[in-house]
């Protein structure tokens, strides 16, 4: 079964879309003075929390898939290793 580090490394494909999203929703408004508006910090917190939840959901989903695959392998080969 893959280690947690390996599972996290499998999520590298999410880096570009999430970074692009963060640039569009946070960095560009900051560059145009949104930091002086009161609601921006609230918005930024929700954006960051949403991104963290998406990464966590992908990680948990990957772990669940690994567990299902391992269970199926064990059921198909009950005597130990693969035959």
N, C-alpha and C positions, 0 to 999 in steps of 0.2 A: 504494500500500500504506500502511495507517495507521502512524503513528509509534508508538513505544513508549508515549509519554504518552497517546495516544488509546486504546491498548489497555488501559492501566491504568485510565483513566477509565471504560471499559466495565464494569469490575468493581465499580462503585459499588453494584450490587444486592446484593453480598455483605456490605456494611458492616453492615446492620441485623442479619442473622442471626448474624454473627460477634461483633458487640458484645453481643448478647443472650446468646450462649453464654459469652462471657468474663465477663459480669456474674454469670451463674448459677454458673459453675464456679470463678471466682477472687474476684470482688469480694464476693459474699455470704459465702463461707467466711471471707474476711479480716475482714469486719465482725463475724463471730461468733467471732473469736479463733483461727482456724486457723493463723495465722502462728507461733504458739508450738509447733505440732506439727512434728516433724522431717521428715515426709514431704511437707509442703505445698510446699516449694520444688521438690522433684523433680516433684510433680504439676503445678505451675505451669509448669515448663519443658516438660513433655510437651504440655500444653495449648497453650502458645504455639507450640511447634514444629509441632504438628498444624495449627493455624490457618495458619501460614506456608506449610506444605506444600499446604494446600487452595488458597490464593490463588495459589501458584506453579503448581499443576496447572491451575487455570483460565486463568492467563495463558499458559502453554505451549500449552494446548488451543486458545485463541483464535488464537495465532500460527500453529499448525498449520492451523487452518481457513482463515486468511487466505492461507497459502501454497498450499493446495490450490485455493482459489478462483482465485488469480492464475494458477496453472498451467493450470487448466481454461480460463480466459479466453484465455491465450496459445495453447493448443492449438486453440481454436475460431476464433481470429483470428490466424493466423500472420503476416500481412503488416504487423503493427504495431498500430495502434489499432483500436477496435471499428468495425464497418461498419454 
